[in-house]
């Protein structure tokens, strides 16, 4: 599967999490640090991105950079900590993560997220 197909697949997964049709645990398992795994920042020689793809795919890459850095890296699925402890540690609860992804999706103009944000 090429990088364009993988970007499309992972973008659909992001939208599924944003809309509430996928749990945080399922999202994290399927997303599997996609941005880092595919070296979408282009810093590795094994990066899936070819130089000619960079400008064409830049918006999708930026979307996934933000999802990875602002949500996936901060999402905590451990139920042993209170919301207050999680905030002190800089972590996000599932509902906070979903809301943050909804906002990111809206900023990138992804369809189907405007009505979902009203639920959260």
Beta strands, then each sheet from edge to edge (+ up, - down):
end
